[in-house]
Amino acid sequence: MIRFEDVTVTYVGAERPALRDVDLELPEGELTLVVGRTGAGKSTLLRAINGLVPHFTGGHLEGRVTVDGLDTRDHPPRELAHVVGMVGQDPLAGFVTDTVEEELAYGMEQLAVPPEVMRKRVEETLDLLGIAELRRRPLRTLSGGQQQRVAIGAVLTMGPRVLVLDEPTSALDPTAAEDALAAITRLVHDLGITAVVAEHRMERVVQYADRVVLLPGDGVVVSGPPAEVLAISPVAPPVVELGRVAGWSPLPLSVRDARRLAGPLRESLRLAGAPGAPSPDPLRPGAPPREVALEARKVVVRYGDVLAVRGVDLTLERGTVTALMGRNGSGKSSLLWALQGSGPRHAGTVAVQGQDPGTVPAKVARELVGLVPQSASDLLYLETVDAECAAADQESGREAGAARALLDRIAPGIAGDRHPRDLSEGQRLSLVLAVQLVAAPDVLMLDEPTRGLDYGAKDELARIVGELAAAGRAVVVATHDVEFVAHVAERVVVMAEGEIVADGDAAEVIGASPMFAPQVAKVLGPPWLTVSQVVEARLGILTGGAR
């Protein structure tokens, strides 16, 4: 169905090709997972499938890419639209209409699909992705996860034979992600559609994949069965990392496979005792009280008739990392914007150092509360990466090079003369994180900060967040990334329908949760949350200590 023949893609001014001498064949009716570090070339590979590379992105393509017998050199994206459907990393940037139902129908209108067929496909897609109640909602009023599902649906209605999805679950809560992946898998298995998925949250997808294509970062690709490729991959989901640590063979790809092998490991960990908690010190009975960094009381946010935040009380203490979780549309982002001061707040109070961030000048507010939004690229406005970093240093009163140093820690190797809009989604997010982190405000709020980041970049972000907390700042991370929460958070707050429904120690709140539990907790049971806890416990056993 899809064939790359000796394909090399080189962008103008690049030091090396993004893809080099790629020979790859993806058969019909398979789900292929594309993996690799941020900036390794995954988006280039995906865009070459529907002709966006090089017809839209530019650059020089050598070799040949064919899809269902059509050569992408001779057929631009508009001529491949009936064969290849693509969902990009930023769904809002691809919308062309105003409401959900109109967006689902738009692509079919361009393909001259009969009206009676259009109506049937729209209804089927609304039910398939669980978005029927959103049909008349304006697209810009949807949460990031809801927009993601609409974008997938807009492609599905056109009935393509090939689906190309770039980070399709990055903005979805665990349950919505499972629903979306179940829909994609059903299309592959029942209708023979070929799906190509690039996803950094590999733990969500790898168990459904028929093959894995790995981009190590030097332009070449490695393709094969998932277990074989992941055995050598520098990026791997927690369940595979756990299998490596435990020496299991073949490596498990799902929680179910790992549980079947985990009996002896579970028993040895029982003898080792409970794991240590994330740094800084855990929230536990008897722990000394911490200084309050932010106090919010009875916060209310409305959008027309929709009550997004319903009288929420929240206290954030210095030196803590708090994860804010909940399904898509539960009010997490609305609460963050209300606390930061830039978003609407129709009732309630917020105090940071005795000041309300919503009533002070913008420069003062930035020193009180920093917020990295879901649409992080909205904060980028200069022509180069170096210019953005230099402006951040100047605005924050930091020494020259401070923001660049943070960027190199999160996503090394980004050229300083590149335009921010030419970066991958993960690279742009890394740049915005560096710009905001360099200000080091008393309270830092991150809304879905791991979208587009590989496991290595997330580990580095976790270390930076830990350092900020250790320096006495309060950090809030609104995220659906349960694996990141397991690594970084000591407290978890869960929202539903604009209200807080759970608030407590991370191990207690997410460890036994069927929705939010990380893979290690599902395999070994709470309080084990991360592979690093298992490694530490095994080292303790070998050295004769409890941990």
Backbone torsions as a table, in degrees:
resi	resn	phi	psi	omega
1	MET	NA	-47.0	-180.0
2	ILE	-123.4	128.8	-179.2
3	ARG	-137.7	128.2	171.4
4	PHE	-105.2	125.8	180.0
5	GLU	-120.2	104.5	176.7
6	ASP	51.1	50.8	-173.5
7	VAL	-90.3	129.2	173.1
8	THR	-129.2	129.7	178.9
9	VAL	-120.9	124.1	179.9
10	THR	-127.6	127.5	178.3
11	TYR	-92.1	151.9	-178.8
12	VAL	-60.4	128.9	178.1
13	GLY	83.8	-4.8	-179.7
14	ALA	-75.8	144.9	-179.2
15	GLU	-73.9	-27.3	-179.2
16	ARG	-148.0	162.1	179.5
17	PRO	-65.3	145.7	173.9
18	ALA	-71.8	-36.0	172.7
19	LEU	-129.2	142.8	-175.4
20	ARG	-137.9	119.0	174.0
21	ASP	50.9	48.5	-176.4
22	VAL	-84.6	120.5	169.6
23	ASP	-116.1	117.0	-171.8
24	LEU	-152.7	137.4	176.3
25	GLU	-129.9	125.8	179.7
26	LEU	-114.5	111.1	-174.7
27	PRO	-70.4	163.3	177.9
28	GLU	-68.1	143.7	174.0
29	GLY	76.3	22.9	177.0
30	GLU	-118.6	153.4	172.9
31	LEU	-104.5	116.7	-179.3
32	THR	-107.3	128.9	176.2
33	LEU	-100.7	124.3	179.0
34	VAL	-101.6	124.1	-175.2
35	VAL	-129.5	160.9	179.4
36	GLY	157.3	167.1	-179.0
37	ARG	-69.8	163.1	176.9
38	THR	-56.5	128.5	179.5
39	GLY	83.4	9.4	-177.3
40	ALA	-77.7	-13.6	179.5
41	GLY	116.3	11.1	-177.7
42	LYS	-63.0	-46.1	-179.4
43	SER	-64.1	-35.9	176.9
44	THR	-62.4	-43.8	178.7
45	LEU	-60.1	-45.8	-178.7
46	LEU	-64.8	-43.7	-176.8
47	ARG	-70.3	-21.9	176.0
48	ALA	-70.6	-21.4	-176.9
49	ILE	-70.8	-36.2	-179.5
50	ASN	-107.3	11.9	174.2
51	GLY	87.2	-0.1	175.0
52	LEU	-59.5	-33.1	169.6
53	VAL	-102.2	116.7	8.7
54	PRO	-106.8	5.0	-171.1
55	HIS	-61.1	-33.5	-177.1
56	PHE	-108.5	-43.0	-174.6
57	THR	-80.1	-17.1	-174.0
58	GLY	81.5	-166.1	-175.5
59	GLY	88.3	176.2	-177.4
60	HIS	-115.8	124.6	179.0
61	LEU	-109.3	121.4	172.8
62	GLU	-105.6	151.2	-178.4
63	GLY	91.3	-157.7	-170.4
64	ARG	-145.1	133.7	172.8
65	VAL	-119.9	124.2	178.2
66	THR	-123.8	141.5	177.7
67	VAL	-129.2	117.4	-177.6
68	ASP	52.3	39.0	178.1
69	GLY	83.7	-4.5	-179.0
70	LEU	-95.2	126.4	179.6
71	ASP	-82.3	123.0	-177.2
72	THR	-67.5	-17.7	175.8
73	ARG	-68.3	-32.4	-176.6
74	ASP	-98.4	-14.1	-176.3
75	HIS	-125.1	105.7	178.2
76	PRO	-67.5	170.8	-175.1
77	PRO	-52.6	-37.5	-177.0
78	ARG	-64.9	-27.2	179.6
79	GLU	-86.6	-8.7	178.0
80	LEU	-105.8	1.5	-173.3
81	ALA	-62.3	-30.5	-179.9
82	HIS	-78.9	-9.9	-178.7
83	VAL	-107.7	-42.8	-175.1
84	VAL	-117.5	124.1	172.5
85	GLY	-109.5	132.3	-175.1
86	MET	-127.0	135.8	174.4
87	VAL	-116.4	118.8	-177.5
88	GLY	-83.6	-177.1	-177.2
89	GLN	-73.5	-28.2	-177.3
90	ASP	-114.1	93.4	-174.6
91	PRO	-61.6	-37.8	-176.6
92	LEU	-61.3	-33.4	-179.0
93	ALA	-68.3	-19.5	-178.2
94	GLY	-97.4	-6.2	-178.9
95	PHE	-74.2	142.8	-179.0
96	VAL	-125.4	-4.6	179.3
97	THR	-120.5	-169.7	-174.4
98	ASP	-104.0	-33.9	-174.9
99	THR	-120.7	166.4	-176.9
100	VAL	-61.3	-50.7	-176.7
101	GLU	-62.0	-40.1	178.4
102	GLU	-64.9	-38.2	-179.6
103	GLU	-67.1	-38.9	178.8
104	LEU	-65.3	-30.5	-177.4
105	ALA	-88.6	-20.7	-169.8
106	TYR	-58.6	-49.3	-177.7
107	GLY	-60.2	-38.4	179.0
108	MET	-67.3	-34.4	176.5
109	GLU	-60.9	-40.7	-179.8
110	GLN	-67.8	-25.3	179.0
111	LEU	-94.7	5.6	177.3
112	ALA	61.0	39.5	175.8
113	VAL	-72.8	135.1	180.0
114	PRO	-57.2	144.1	-176.0
115	PRO	-55.3	-40.3	-178.4
116	GLU	-66.0	-33.7	176.7
117	VAL	-72.1	-39.3	178.4
118	MET	-58.1	-48.3	-177.9
119	ARG	-60.1	-42.9	-179.9
120	LYS	-63.2	-45.6	-178.7
121	ARG	-66.0	-38.1	178.5
122	VAL	-60.9	-46.4	-178.9
123	GLU	-64.0	-41.7	179.6
124	GLU	-63.5	-40.3	-178.2
125	THR	-71.3	-39.0	176.6
126	LEU	-58.1	-42.9	179.8
127	ASP	-72.5	-39.6	-176.9
128	LEU	-60.2	-39.7	-176.3
129	LEU	-101.6	3.1	176.1
130	GLY	67.0	39.3	-177.2
131	ILE	-124.4	23.1	-177.0
132	ALA	-59.8	-36.2	-177.9
133	GLU	-71.2	-10.1	-178.5
134	LEU	-97.1	1.8	-166.3
135	ARG	-54.2	-35.2	-177.4
136	ARG	-103.5	7.2	-178.4
137	ARG	-76.3	139.0	171.3
138	PRO	-62.0	138.1	-175.2
139	LEU	-60.5	-34.7	-175.3
140	ARG	-76.3	-9.2	177.2
141	THR	-93.3	-3.2	-178.4
142	LEU	-81.9	153.8	172.0
143	SER	-70.6	167.0	-179.8
144	GLY	-58.2	-41.4	179.6
145	GLY	-67.3	-39.3	177.1
146	GLN	-64.3	-40.5	176.8
147	GLN	-61.4	-37.8	-179.6
148	GLN	-63.0	-42.5	-179.6
149	ARG	-68.3	-36.5	176.7
150	VAL	-64.2	-41.1	179.3
151	ALA	-62.0	-41.6	176.6
152	ILE	-63.7	-42.4	-179.6
153	GLY	-64.2	-37.7	-179.6
154	ALA	-62.7	-29.9	176.7
155	VAL	-78.9	-42.2	-176.8
156	LEU	-62.2	-34.5	-177.1
157	THR	-64.4	-22.8	-179.3
158	MET	-80.3	-5.7	175.6
159	GLY	63.8	43.7	-178.9
160	PRO	-72.2	159.1	175.5
161	ARG	-87.4	-19.0	178.6
162	VAL	-126.9	130.3	174.9
163	LEU	-111.5	125.7	177.0
164	VAL	-117.0	120.9	-174.0
165	LEU	-128.0	122.4	-179.0
166	ASP	-103.5	107.7	-177.8
167	GLU	54.7	57.9	-173.7
168	PRO	-71.1	-20.6	-177.6
169	THR	-110.4	10.4	-171.9
170	SER	-62.9	-28.4	-178.2
171	ALA	-107.9	10.5	-175.4
172	LEU	-100.8	144.2	172.4
173	ASP	-70.6	164.6	-174.1
174	PRO	-55.1	-41.5	-178.9
175	THR	-68.8	-44.2	178.3
176	ALA	-64.1	-37.3	178.0
177	ALA	-63.5	-42.5	177.7
178	GLU	-62.7	-40.1	179.2
179	ASP	-63.6	-44.9	-179.4
180	ALA	-64.0	-43.7	-179.8
181	LEU	-68.5	-35.0	176.2
182	ALA	-63.1	-39.5	177.8
183	ALA	-64.4	-44.2	179.9
184	ILE	-63.6	-44.3	-180.0
185	THR	-62.9	-38.7	178.6
186	ARG	-62.7	-40.2	177.4
187	LEU	-63.5	-38.5	179.4
188	VAL	-67.2	-48.7	-173.9
189	HIS	-74.6	-40.9	-172.4
190	ASP	-91.0	-32.0	-175.3
191	LEU	-112.0	-3.8	177.5
192	GLY	74.1	19.0	177.4
193	ILE	-69.3	143.6	175.6
194	THR	-94.6	122.7	-177.9
195	ALA	-116.2	132.5	175.8
196	VAL	-121.4	117.8	-171.5
197	VAL	-124.5	125.0	169.0
198	ALA	-102.1	126.4	-175.1
199	GLU	-152.2	123.2	176.3
200	HIS	-74.3	-29.4	177.4
201	ARG	-83.9	70.4	-172.6
202	MET	-61.4	-27.5	-178.1
203	GLU	-60.3	-22.5	-179.6
204	ARG	-81.9	-26.4	-166.3
205	VAL	-114.0	-31.1	-165.2
206	VAL	-60.2	-31.6	-178.7
207	GLN	-68.6	-18.7	179.2
208	TYR	-94.4	-9.7	-171.2
209	ALA	-78.7	139.5	172.8
210	ASP	-85.2	-29.2	176.7
211	ARG	-151.0	159.4	177.0
212	VAL	-121.0	133.6	173.3
213	VAL	-110.5	116.6	-177.7
214	LEU	-102.5	130.9	172.0
215	LEU	-108.5	102.9	-177.1
216	PRO	-66.5	-20.3	178.6
217	GLY	118.7	-5.1	179.7
218	ASP	-104.8	13.6	177.3
219	GLY	97.0	-20.3	179.9
220	VAL	-85.9	169.1	175.6
221	VAL	-128.9	151.1	174.6
222	VAL	-122.8	126.2	-175.7
223	SER	-126.6	142.2	178.0
224	GLY	172.1	-173.1	176.9
225	PRO	-59.1	144.9	-174.4
226	PRO	-53.6	-47.0	-176.4
227	ALA	-63.4	-38.0	-178.7
228	GLU	-69.7	-43.2	-178.2
229	VAL	-70.7	-41.3	-178.3
230	LEU	-68.9	-20.7	176.8
231	ALA	-64.6	-24.8	-179.0
232	ILE	-114.8	0.5	-174.6
233	SER	-76.5	138.0	175.2
234	PRO	-73.1	-15.3	175.0
235	VAL	-119.7	133.8	-177.1
236	ALA	-155.4	149.5	179.3
237	PRO	-70.8	161.9	-176.8
238	PRO	-55.5	-38.8	-177.1
239	VAL	-65.2	-32.4	176.1
240	VAL	-73.8	-42.2	176.1
241	GLU	-59.8	-39.5	177.6
242	LEU	-63.1	-40.3	177.3
243	GLY	-63.7	-36.4	176.6
244	ARG	-64.8	-45.1	-179.2
245	VAL	-62.8	-41.2	-176.7
246	ALA	-82.4	-11.2	179.9
247	GLY	76.7	27.7	-179.1
248	TRP	-77.8	141.3	177.4
249	SER	-144.5	129.5	-3.5
250	PRO	-69.4	160.1	-180.0
251	LEU	-64.4	134.8	176.9
252	PRO	-72.6	145.4	178.2
253	LEU	-110.1	-10.7	-178.9
254	SER	-135.2	162.3	176.5
255	VAL	-60.1	-39.9	-179.7
256	ARG	-60.2	-46.2	179.0
257	ASP	-61.6	-41.5	-178.0
258	ALA	-68.1	-38.5	-179.5
259	ARG	-62.0	-33.4	179.5
260	ARG	-65.8	-23.4	-177.7
261	LEU	-103.3	-6.1	-165.2
262	ALA	-89.3	-2.4	-176.1
263	GLY	-53.8	-55.3	179.8
264	PRO	-60.8	-40.6	179.2
265	LEU	-65.0	-40.8	179.5
266	ARG	-61.0	-39.8	-179.9
267	GLU	-68.9	-41.1	179.4
268	SER	-66.0	-35.2	178.3
269	LEU	-71.5	-31.5	175.8
270	ARG	-60.9	-38.5	178.4
271	LEU	-72.8	-24.9	-177.8
272	ALA	-77.0	-21.1	-178.2
273	GLY	96.3	174.3	-176.8
274	ALA	-68.6	150.1	-179.8
275	PRO	-73.3	160.2	172.6
276	GLY	-72.0	155.5	-179.5
277	ALA	-88.7	161.6	177.7
278	PRO	-60.8	151.1	172.7
279	SER	-82.7	142.3	1.3
280	PRO	-73.2	-172.8	-171.6
281	ASP	-52.2	145.6	-177.7
282	PRO	-71.3	156.8	169.8
283	LEU	-77.3	116.4	-177.1
284	ARG	-151.2	156.4	177.7
285	PRO	-57.1	132.3	178.9
286	GLY	91.4	-6.8	178.6
287	ALA	-68.6	143.4	-178.6
288	PRO	-63.3	143.9	-179.7
289	PRO	-66.4	149.4	179.3
290	ARG	-109.3	160.4	179.1
291	GLU	-72.2	136.9	-179.8
292	VAL	-74.4	129.0	177.4
293	ALA	-96.0	-38.5	-179.9
294	LEU	-143.7	137.8	177.2
295	GLU	-131.7	121.0	179.5
296	ALA	-119.0	138.3	-178.4
297	ARG	-133.8	129.0	172.5
298	LYS	52.4	45.2	-179.1
299	VAL	-74.8	130.1	179.5
300	VAL	-127.2	134.0	175.9
301	VAL	-131.4	129.9	178.3
302	ARG	-123.5	147.3	168.9
303	TYR	-126.5	95.0	-174.8
304	GLY	64.3	-122.1	179.5
305	ASP	-87.4	-5.3	-177.4
306	VAL	-89.2	123.4	176.6
307	LEU	-94.5	99.9	-172.7
308	ALA	-80.8	-36.7	178.8
309	VAL	-129.7	126.0	-170.4
310	ARG	-112.6	82.6	172.9
311	GLY	59.6	48.9	-175.3
312	VAL	-80.2	135.2	169.2
313	ASP	-106.6	133.4	-180.0
314	LEU	-151.3	129.9	175.4
315	THR	-118.4	128.7	178.0
316	LEU	-113.8	132.1	-178.0
317	GLU	-104.9	149.5	176.8
318	ARG	-63.6	146.3	177.4
319	GLY	79.1	16.4	-178.6
320	THR	-122.7	153.4	172.0
321	VAL	-118.3	118.0	-177.5
322	THR	-113.5	130.3	174.7
323	ALA	-96.8	130.8	176.5
324	LEU	-106.5	115.8	-173.4
325	MET	-125.8	171.4	-178.7
326	GLY	146.6	160.8	-177.8
327	ARG	-65.2	165.2	176.5
328	ASN	-56.5	134.2	178.8
329	GLY	83.2	10.4	-178.0
330	SER	-80.4	-11.5	177.0
331	GLY	110.0	9.4	-175.8
332	LYS	-62.9	-52.8	-177.8
333	SER	-64.8	-40.2	178.8
334	SER	-60.4	-39.9	178.6
335	LEU	-65.6	-43.0	-179.5
336	LEU	-61.5	-46.0	-179.4
337	TRP	-64.2	-36.2	177.8
338	ALA	-67.1	-39.1	178.6
339	LEU	-69.0	-36.4	-177.9
340	GLN	-73.4	-27.3	175.7
341	GLY	107.1	-17.9	-178.6
342	SER	-82.9	-25.9	-177.8
343	GLY	-91.1	172.1	180.0
344	PRO	-68.0	144.0	172.0
345	ARG	-143.7	111.3	-172.5
346	HIS	-91.8	-12.6	175.2
347	ALA	-163.4	161.9	177.2
348	GLY	99.3	173.2	-178.1
349	THR	-129.1	151.3	175.3
350	VAL	-135.6	131.2	-179.5
351	ALA	-132.6	127.9	172.9
352	VAL	-130.7	119.2	-174.9
353	GLN	52.5	37.0	179.0
354	GLY	76.3	6.3	-179.0
355	GLN	-120.6	150.0	177.0
356	ASP	-94.6	115.4	-178.2
357	PRO	-57.6	-21.8	-178.7
358	GLY	-82.7	-6.6	-176.5
359	THR	-119.8	-0.2	-178.9
360	VAL	-103.2	163.7	176.8
361	PRO	-57.1	154.8	-174.2
362	ALA	-58.2	-39.8	-179.2
363	LYS	-64.0	-40.4	178.2
364	VAL	-68.3	-42.0	180.0
365	ALA	-61.0	-37.1	-179.6
366	ARG	-65.9	-29.8	177.7
367	GLU	-78.5	-21.3	178.8
368	LEU	-85.8	-52.2	-175.9
369	VAL	-136.6	126.5	173.7
370	GLY	-107.6	141.8	-179.3
371	LEU	-134.2	125.9	171.1
372	VAL	-102.0	108.8	-174.1
373	PRO	-78.0	171.0	176.6
374	GLN	-60.7	-45.0	177.6
375	SER	-87.5	70.0	-170.7
376	ALA	-60.0	-31.8	-175.7
377	SER	-65.5	-14.0	176.9
378	ASP	-62.5	-21.0	-178.3
379	LEU	-87.6	-2.5	-178.2
380	LEU	-100.4	128.4	-174.8
381	TYR	-139.9	-0.8	-178.4
382	LEU	-101.6	176.5	-168.5
383	GLU	-88.0	-20.5	-177.7
384	THR	-138.5	162.0	176.5
385	VAL	-62.3	-44.1	-179.8
386	ASP	-62.3	-37.5	179.4
387	ALA	-66.0	-39.8	177.1
388	GLU	-62.6	-43.9	-179.5
389	CYS	-65.3	-43.3	-179.5
390	ALA	-64.1	-40.6	178.5
391	ALA	-65.0	-38.0	178.7
392	ALA	-64.8	-42.1	177.8
393	ASP	-60.4	-45.0	-177.2
394	GLN	-65.9	-45.6	-178.3
395	GLU	-65.8	-29.4	-177.4
396	SER	-93.8	-4.0	-178.3
397	GLY	68.9	27.8	180.0
398	ARG	-98.7	162.7	178.9
399	GLU	-66.8	151.1	180.0
400	ALA	-58.7	135.2	178.4
401	GLY	95.6	-4.8	-177.4
402	ALA	-66.2	-46.7	179.6
403	ALA	-65.8	-39.5	179.2
404	ARG	-63.1	-38.4	179.2
405	ALA	-63.6	-40.3	177.0
406	LEU	-64.9	-42.1	179.1
407	LEU	-60.8	-42.0	-179.2
408	ASP	-66.7	-26.2	176.3
409	ARG	-73.1	-40.3	-176.2
410	ILE	-79.8	-47.0	-177.2
411	ALA	-141.4	82.4	-176.6
412	PRO	-67.6	153.6	171.5
413	GLY	93.7	4.9	178.8
414	ILE	-80.1	123.6	-178.0
415	ALA	-65.3	135.9	-176.5
416	GLY	-68.1	-23.1	-177.8
417	ASP	-91.8	4.6	179.5
418	ARG	-77.1	146.1	175.5
419	HIS	-76.4	135.0	-178.5
420	PRO	-55.0	-32.3	-178.8
421	ARG	-72.9	-13.8	178.6
422	ASP	-90.6	-2.7	-180.0
423	LEU	-80.5	159.9	172.1
424	SER	-69.5	165.8	-179.7
425	GLU	-57.1	-43.5	179.8
426	GLY	-65.7	-37.5	179.0
427	GLN	-69.1	-39.9	177.0
428	ARG	-63.0	-42.7	178.4
429	LEU	-62.5	-41.2	178.3
430	SER	-60.5	-40.5	178.9
431	LEU	-63.9	-45.3	179.5
432	VAL	-64.1	-39.8	176.9
433	LEU	-58.6	-44.9	179.3
434	ALA	-63.1	-41.8	-179.5
435	VAL	-62.6	-40.4	-178.9
436	GLN	-80.1	-38.8	-177.5
437	LEU	-66.3	-30.6	-176.8
438	VAL	-65.7	-24.7	178.3
439	ALA	-72.6	-24.7	177.6
440	ALA	45.9	58.1	178.4
441	PRO	-69.6	167.7	179.6
442	ASP	-60.4	-38.2	179.3
443	VAL	-124.4	126.1	179.7
444	LEU	-118.4	127.2	-179.2
445	MET	-117.9	128.8	-177.7
446	LEU	-120.9	119.1	-178.7
447	ASP	-101.7	109.5	-175.9
448	GLU	50.7	59.4	-173.8
449	PRO	-76.1	-10.0	-175.8
450	THR	-100.5	5.8	177.5
451	ARG	-62.1	125.8	177.8
452	GLY	82.7	0.7	-179.7
453	LEU	-98.5	137.6	175.1
454	ASP	-79.7	176.2	-175.5
455	TYR	-62.1	-37.9	179.4
456	GLY	-65.0	-43.1	178.5
457	ALA	-65.6	-36.8	178.1
458	LYS	-67.2	-37.0	176.2
459	ASP	-62.0	-41.8	179.9
460	GLU	-68.5	-39.8	176.2
461	LEU	-61.6	-40.1	178.6
462	ALA	-61.8	-39.7	178.7
463	ARG	-65.6	-40.7	179.5
464	ILE	-65.4	-43.4	178.2
465	VAL	-61.9	-41.2	177.4
466	GLY	-62.6	-38.4	178.1
467	GLU	-65.5	-39.8	178.2
468	LEU	-64.2	-41.8	177.8
469	ALA	-65.6	-41.5	179.3
470	ALA	-63.5	-25.8	177.5
471	ALA	-83.4	3.4	174.2
472	GLY	99.8	11.8	179.5
473	ARG	-96.3	155.2	175.5
474	ALA	-97.8	127.4	-177.9
475	VAL	-119.1	131.7	176.3
476	VAL	-119.8	129.0	179.5
477	VAL	-120.3	109.8	173.2
478	ALA	-88.8	118.8	-171.6
479	THR	-159.1	156.1	168.9
480	HIS	-101.2	-0.8	-175.5
481	ASP	-83.1	91.0	-174.6
482	VAL	-66.2	-29.4	180.0
483	GLU	-69.0	-38.9	176.8
484	PHE	-66.0	-41.6	177.5
485	VAL	-58.8	-43.2	-179.2
486	ALA	-60.5	-32.2	-178.8
487	HIS	-80.6	-35.6	-163.9
488	VAL	-112.2	-26.7	-168.7
489	ALA	-98.7	143.1	171.5
490	GLU	-104.1	-20.4	179.2
491	ARG	-127.1	140.4	178.1
492	VAL	-126.4	129.5	174.7
493	VAL	-114.3	125.6	-178.4
494	VAL	-110.1	130.1	178.2
495	MET	-109.4	149.8	173.4
496	ALA	-150.7	127.3	178.9
497	GLU	51.1	41.7	174.4
498	GLY	81.9	5.1	-178.8
499	GLU	-124.3	155.8	174.4
500	ILE	-85.3	122.4	-177.4
501	VAL	-110.3	-11.9	176.6
502	ALA	-154.6	143.4	-178.9
503	ASP	-156.8	114.8	-179.5
504	GLY	178.2	-167.0	-179.9
505	ASP	-59.1	138.9	-174.5
506	ALA	-58.1	-45.6	-177.7
507	ALA	-61.4	-35.4	-179.2
508	GLU	-76.4	-40.8	-174.3
509	VAL	-75.5	-45.2	-175.6
510	ILE	-100.2	-19.5	-173.2
511	GLY	-59.0	-42.2	-177.1
512	ALA	-105.8	10.1	-177.5
513	SER	-79.3	128.6	177.5
514	PRO	-66.9	-21.8	-177.8
515	MET	-93.9	-42.9	-169.9
516	PHE	-105.2	-1.8	-177.5
517	ALA	-65.9	134.1	174.4
518	PRO	-71.8	168.0	-173.7
519	GLN	-61.7	-40.2	-178.5
520	VAL	-62.6	-40.2	178.4
521	ALA	-64.6	-36.2	178.9
522	LYS	-68.7	-31.2	-179.0
523	VAL	-83.1	-46.2	-172.4
524	LEU	-103.7	-15.5	-176.6
525	GLY	85.8	153.8	177.2
526	PRO	-65.8	152.1	11.4
527	PRO	-92.7	14.4	-179.3
528	TRP	-76.5	122.2	-175.8
529	LEU	-118.6	-29.1	-172.6
530	THR	-133.5	158.0	176.5
531	VAL	-65.6	-35.1	-179.7
532	SER	-62.0	-34.2	175.8
533	GLN	-64.3	-39.7	179.1
534	VAL	-65.9	-43.4	178.9
535	VAL	-61.1	-43.9	-179.5
536	GLU	-62.9	-41.1	-179.9
537	ALA	-66.4	-40.3	179.6
538	ARG	-67.0	-36.5	175.5
539	LEU	-64.0	-38.5	178.0
540	GLY	-62.5	-39.2	178.3
541	ILE	-63.9	-43.4	-177.6
542	LEU	-66.1	-32.9	-177.7
543	THR	-94.4	0.5	176.0
544	GLY	89.3	5.5	179.6
545	GLY	-102.6	170.5	178.5
546	ALA	-72.0	-34.6	179.5
547	ARG	-143.0	NA	NA
